[in-house]
Amino acid sequence: MLSNFKVVLVETSHPGNIGAVARAMKNMQMHELRLVTPKFFPHADATARASGADDVLKSACVYPDLPAAIADCRIVLGASARDRTISWPALTARQCAEKWGGNPHNSPNIGLVFGRENSGLKNHELDLCHYLLRIPCNKAYSSLNLAAAVQVVCYELFVASGQEQTTNVGDQGEVPIATTEQMEAFYLHLQQTMADIGFLHPERSKSIMRRLRRIFNRTQLDTKELDILRGILRFSQNHNTK
Amino acid sequence: MLSNFKVVLVETSHPGNIGAVARAMKNMQMHELRLVTPKFFPHADATARASGADDVLKSACVYPDLPAAIADCRIVLGASARDRTISWPALTARQCAEKWGGNPHNSPNIGLVFGRENSGLKNHELDLCHYLLRIPCNKAYSSLNLAAAVQVVCYELFVASGQEQTTNVGDQGEVPIATTEQMEAFYLHLQQTMADIGFLHPERSKSIMRRLRRIFNRTQLDTKELDILRGILRFSQNHNTK
């Protein structure tokens, strides 16, 4: 999946960043990393920061220049934090994901090019790109760490690819939400119990019940939780009659 | 902006990660970092990785436990990569951003809690959270680097806050796109020039012109570019008549 996206790092100085990029990619199911004349590679720092994504690191290819690295790409995006004076079409990471992330199988090879840690991409490198790729951020402090930038872009592509199962973690081992009927039975039981234990004055019952309803309706009880609460009510009723 | 969001790191082992988190936060205009019993802090590695976000680091507060760190928060989200067996409501980073990022001024204090690098948050810590906070990712390799996770969440909040100016970089120093009238004048000029230089057979002119139109219409020329092209046409016409 997302195998048509190639992450290209140009002249990375810190090998640790290369490792962190490999991890960020694998987290988002991307695997093809291309390196244009990295300062140090392979390197122990890269392996350490990859932590489990060494397969991405191992299969990374090194290229002598950017044209070689993107030769098989039909669309090339160059990450850029700076505003450029030349007119150049720009896409945000999300726009890029919406455009190409949704249907990776039908998409051509797409190169995502990230420049040097300190100075980004040079103009002659951006000339090879079809779009600038921008990550929305604080204008006063706009330089993301290299791996952080790759993480955001790959994350957007992953979300757009629709691969993630959207079931909430909370939905697992799933207990159904209580029905209105079950909730009404619960409220009746609650009201009866409060009368039984002498808490509820008949004339105050309405406003108190309204408040209690507000609490429990908001909570969206599931049937198991409801069973527990009604168990408590039963015990409380029995206790009172002893 | 986004000042109601507090990033809380629980028992971070590597001080470098604390620095990288500070940078990730500042990139997305977030400033309040809270640390629950970090292993080492302050530390040179934290300062190095913060690179320009030392203000976030300097103002970070250290707390003896999680309850103290989130005492003033009305909503608490606990980042979790693992699927939990207990039923717990979960929000993705984007859902969280849509819920609270859009109108930060009217939002209560919200704690974003991130656990230990290796083991995340313990169950008794998650008990203090109203929601699990999930980042969609590769199920087979789901552990993001701590700072990468913070980066994605803060990025989503920043995007939802609508603070970023949506002007394309390419729109700067803005030259208007050519009007249809200007384009038609250009096509006429182009056709005339091709006839003048002897390129265009009258009977082939129609299909050639259609192809050329397709190219230049797709390109969305601005008026300056159009001037340049027409200059070239003029020179080409004059050259031929010499």
Boltz contact constraints between the chains, C-beta under 6 A:
constraints:
  - contact:
      token1: [A, 24]
      token2: [B, 148]
      max_distance: 6.0
  - contact:
      token1: [A, 26]
      token2: [B, 141]
      max_distance: 6.0
  - contact:
      token1: [A, 27]
      token2: [B, 137]
      max_distance: 6.0
  - contact:
      token1: [A, 27]
      token2: [B, 138]
      max_distance: 6.0
  - contact:
      token1: [A, 27]
      token2: [B, 144]
      max_distance: 6.0
  - contact:
      token1: [A, 28]
      token2: [B, 137]
      max_distance: 6.0
  - contact:
      token1: [A, 29]
      token2: [B, 138]
      max_distance: 6.0
  - contact:
      token1: [A, 83]
      token2: [B, 169]
      max_distance: 6.0
  - contact:
      token1: [A, 84]
      token2: [B, 169]
      max_distance: 6.0
  - contact:
      token1: [A, 87]
      token2: [B, 170]
      max_distance: 6.0
  - contact:
      token1: [A, 88]
      token2: [B, 170]
      max_distance: 6.0
  - contact:
      token1: [A, 89]
      token2: [B, 170]
      max_distance: 6.0
  - contact:
      token1: [A, 90]
      token2: [B, 168]
      max_distance: 6.0
  - contact:
      token1: [A, 90]
      token2: [B, 169]
      max_distance: 6.0
  - contact:
      token1: [A, 90]
      token2: [B, 170]
      max_distance: 6.0
  - contact:
      token1: [A, 132]
      token2: [B, 169]
      max_distance: 6.0
  - contact:
      token1: [A, 136]
      token2: [B, 159]
      max_distance: 6.0
  - contact:
      token1: [A, 136]
      token2: [B, 164]
      max_distance: 6.0
  - contact:
      token1: [A, 137]
      token2: [B, 27]
      max_distance: 6.0
  - contact:
      token1: [A, 137]
      token2: [B, 28]
      max_distance: 6.0
  - contact:
      token1: [A, 138]
      token2: [B, 27]
      max_distance: 6.0
  - contact:
      token1: [A, 138]
      token2: [B, 29]
      max_distance: 6.0
  - contact:
      token1: [A, 141]
      token2: [B, 26]
      max_distance: 6.0
  - contact:
      token1: [A, 144]
      token2: [B, 27]
      max_distance: 6.0
  - contact:
      token1: [A, 148]
      token2: [B, 24]
      max_distance: 6.0
  - contact:
      token1: [A, 148]
      token2: [B, 151]
      max_distance: 6.0
  - contact:
      token1: [A, 151]
      token2: [B, 148]
      max_distance: 6.0
  - contact:
      token1: [A, 151]
      token2: [B, 151]
      max_distance: 6.0
  - contact:
      token1: [A, 152]
      token2: [B, 155]
      max_distance: 6.0
  - contact:
      token1: [A, 155]
      token2: [B, 152]
      max_distance: 6.0
  - contact:
      token1: [A, 159]
      token2: [B, 136]
      max_distance: 6.0
  - contact:
      token1: [A, 164]
      token2: [B, 136]
      max_distance: 6.0
  - contact:
      token1: [A, 168]
      token2: [B, 90]
      max_distance: 6.0
  - contact:
      token1: [A, 169]
      token2: [B, 83]
      max_distance: 6.0
  - contact:
      token1: [A, 169]
      token2: [B, 84]
      max_distance: 6.0
  - contact:
      token1: [A, 169]
      token2: [B, 90]
      max_distance: 6.0
  - contact:
      token1: [A, 169]
      token2: [B, 132]
      max_distance: 6.0
  - contact:
      token1: [A, 170]
      token2: [B, 87]
      max_distance: 6.0
  - contact:
      token1: [A, 170]
      token2: [B, 88]
      max_distance: 6.0
  - contact:
      token1: [A, 170]
      token2: [B, 89]
      max_distance: 6.0
  - contact:
      token1: [A, 170]
      token2: [B, 90]
      max_distance: 6.0
